[in-house]
Amino acid sequence: MEARAAQICSLLEAVELQQEAGPLSLTESREASPPLLAAPASPPSPSSSSRSGSPALAEQDLQAAQDSDAFEDAEEEAESPADQWGRHDKHIFVVSEAGKPIYSLHGEDAAVVPLAGIMQALVSFVADSGDAIRSIGAGGTQVVFLAKPPLIFVAVSRRGLSQAQLTVQLTYIYNQILSVLTAAQLDKIFETRRNYDLRRLLLGSERLMTHLSAAMDADPSFLLSAVRCLPLAAATRDTVSESIVRFAGKVPDTVFGILIADNQLVTLVRMKKYYIHPADLHLIFNLINSSENFKLSESWTPICLPKFDSGGFLHAHVSYLTDTSPACLLLLSLERNAFFDLSAARGKIVERLERHGCVQAIETAIQGASYTCRSIDLPEIRHFLYKSRTSAQFTSPEFAVCYQSVEERRRLCGVYFTMQNRFHSVSKPLKLVHFATEQEVVLGWLTAAFELYAVFGPLHSKLAVITAVNKLLRWVKKEEERLFILTAPTF
């Protein structure tokens, strides 16, 4: 084991890990550059030159100014990769097993190329000894590896994210790539050409991974493996579902009918023998949220849902209900030539929804979707996450004033993740956790029906916490028909 550690260290000798410079500063070792000279003084004005009677001096000063500009340009160009990486506290890299860069959350290709080779070397070296490299700790920086042959995923973070959290994010990035290519196509490409540059096939899809990375930092959906539903009257939701069943269900090989609005699920209709995983829904949400073109016209796009079938494509008819509506309708089919049939079905669905006032009801629901703990008569609770485990759906209020900064929200999400790890611990799983920090008290409760995290001020007693949580559960039970999709409509 010591010999292996020494060999890994020798691989890292060619690079420089600087905590102050950034999450992961990997640069070729070189002698320190000499300090740059001070910029020369500004040239005197023409009037002062004429008074001095020395035109040659003005010429020299002009030349000095030009040299100064060139020197400043050289200084900008001399910025090291370590400085480039240090501007960001999170990085995600995707490289091939041949060491070719495929995607980087930040940084130019020229700076990523040497990093890709180092990452591939680390993974290959440990794999040759029959093991797998999972993470490297460097001060406050966490470097996490995920090998998904023929690709290697690496996350670097200074945000205090754990190895498990970063592994989840890397898995989502992998699934996002599969949604564009499918696992079968990916394997076939690298079987025939190990050095293939995958960036050609992913051209234009980088925005999907970048948007997904940002969403994972802020959206609790990924933490809970659940989706947020739009709070909506049960009668309205039923009408929407019935409309999709009535018209889209008549088109052969239609698998799913999904209506989403403002990053919230309005309804989901499925073929009887098929189910859709929350992770696949997250990819669908990300596709819609990161693509403005869908608002312009009806679209027909292939998409692979890795949890549903990583080896093939579904074909999605995507359209918004109206030009001004935030609600987007997706009809997914196994048939690649079903566009016109689904387009006709979509027209009938929209016509029925408008006739029953559902389009306006959805817009009104979006405007009133957010709520605070105070508005539901629970002022003692700062924030909570409630997940219905039977439906993989969740609800949560707006953050309290003390969690308005990005740093505080990230810290609270870290607390949630720590508690979730205790619930799902392999060695000693827990069902009820009372967790106290200097800033808050958090109660976590896991049952067969729900998963709950509730945040209180640091001075709240256990009795006060339990009383408030029971009151919250009564409110959820009362509002569950509006908050969640309780039935599972099918074609």
Buried (B, 14 or more C-beta within 10 A) or exposed (E): EEEEEEEBEEEBEBBBBBBEBBBBBBBEEEEEEEEEEEBBEEBBEEEEBEEEEEEEBBEEBEEBBEEBEEBEEEEEEEEBBBBBBBEBBBBBBBBBBBBBBBBBBBBEEEBBEBBBBBBBBBBBBBBEEEEEBEBBEBEEBBBBBBBBEBBBBBBBBBBBBBBBBBBBBBBBBBBBBBBBBBBBBBBEBBEEEEEBEBBEBBEEBBEBBBBBBBBBBEBBBBBBBBBBBBBBBBEBBBBBBBBBBBBBBEBEBBBBBBBBBBBBBBBBBBBEEBEBBBBBBBBBBBBBBBBEEBBEEBBBBEBBBBBBBBEBBBBBBBBBBEEEBBBBBBBBBBBEEBBEBBBEBBEBBBEBBBEBEBBEBBBBBBEEBEBBBEEBEBEBBBBBBBBBBEBBBBBBBBBBEBBEEEEBBBBBBBBBBBBBBBBEEEEEEBEEBEBEEEBBBBBBBBEEEBBBBBBBBEEBEEEBBBEBBEBBBEBBEEBBBBBBBEEEBEB
